[in-house]
Amino acid sequence: MDSLTQIVLGAAVGEAALGKRVGRKAALWGAICGTLPDLDVVVPFADPVATFTYHRSFSHSLFVLAALTPLIVWLIRKVHPQHRDERGWYALVYLSFATHVLLDSLTIYGTQIFWPVVTTPVSIGSVFIIDPLYTVPLIIGLVAVFLARRRPAIGRRVLAAGLTFSAAYLAWGFAAQSWVHNVAKASLERQGLATTRQVTLAAPFTTLMWRIVAMHDDGYRVGWYSLVEGGDKIIFADYPSETALLDAMPDHWPVNRLRWFTKGFFGVSVDGADVLMTDLRMGVEGSYVFSFKVAEIANPHPIPVASTMVSDRPDFDRVDELWDLLLHANSRPNRRPL
């Protein structure tokens, strides 16, 4: 999730775990621990694909963070020797770590929470990386705690309600994703659209809209489903993918790494002489977040090159199109596909 959400979640967990006994220090240390795993972005990698795929690996491992917890607790007790609740600090630190990585695993990016035992990224996709309905209740709870100085029990109850609501929202997202995934699968079958794999992803900022990517032998299909509009048919737009270009470089590390990390949900295109691999799970058509140059067209076959990043930022100017889809995704046959 975004950095603000992780800081707020860490602070809320810290306050809930130890705030009654140590005061605001609990929220402060929870916020610090809630953001520590994302500091792996400062680790330098020479290859952009390595930077992309090693983020959320060792730094988001439940095992590594468990090993780091005693060090952080030792540091906290050095700073606050008057607070001797060692078990409480252990609970605060590890819960702040664990909730961070488990929340990240619900997004589609890919989080290696069992590294190094199992390195396969967990990428559920039941919540977008920014979702106000998850974050705002936590902020309200923390504000209530800080404002209710004379009646702290009220603030703690508001915070508990915020944590409960946010957890229930994640459960709702998981259930909605499962339901939409089955609707999409049935819709593809009724339309006679063959697929090799399918993924259902929460749309930006909401779990009322879902994006479906269905791969097939010659490319991929993208559809949108709105829970506001309902229905049992999804309109799919078909896009080509020149995956055959990758056959000439079976041992090229960036290609194989992206195949693995995207779990097969990638597109291959040619831009001039550049061969590009794009993660189809993040972004929309024409505005994908992660796209990499991995080869160049020679005469006539592609030759592998060191990877370079082509794009790494979403196009938020198109958000208004998503809100239009929320009302018309399932029933407007002539809408511009995303």
Secondary structure, 3 states (H helix, E strand, C coil): CCHHHHHHHHHHHHHHHHHHHHCCHHHHHHHHHHHHHHHHHHCCCCCHHHHHHHCCCHHHCHHHHHHHHHHHHHHHHHHCCCCCCHHHHHHHHHHHHHHHHHHHHCCCCCECCCCCCCCCCECCCCCCCCCHHHHHHHHHHHHHHHHCCCCHHHHHHHHHHHHHHHHHHHHHHHHHHHHHHHHHHHHHHHCCCCCCEEEEEECCCCCCEEEEEEEECCEEEEEEEECCCCCCCCCEEEEECCHHHHHHCCCCHHHHHHHHHCCCCEEEEEECCEEEEEECCCEECCEECCEEEEEEECCCCEEEEEEEEEECCCCHHHHHHHHHHHHHCCCCCCCCCC
